[in-house]
């Protein structure tokens, strides 16, 4: 099963199952455009920013975030097979 990544109202949103993790996003982030790599909680994405006409490569490391939220990263991430960008 894939996790879902997007951004809304100034936050990066990571969803998997019943869990929703919101992270403060850079002020100029318009949207995530593509997941380039999923590596057990380390996500490489392309993102579109207001100040640049071209997409930029960005990195999101969920492991320290999960630890700060008192999740066991290996147990939480084990069922996730990938990540995809999805907007409503």
Beta strands, then each sheet from edge to edge (+ up, - down):
strand 1: 2-8
strand 2: 11-16
strand 3: 19-24
strand 4: 29-39
strand 5: 42-49
strand 6: 56-61
strand 7: 82-85
sheet 1: 3+ 2- 1+ 7+
sheet 2: 4+ 5- 6+
end
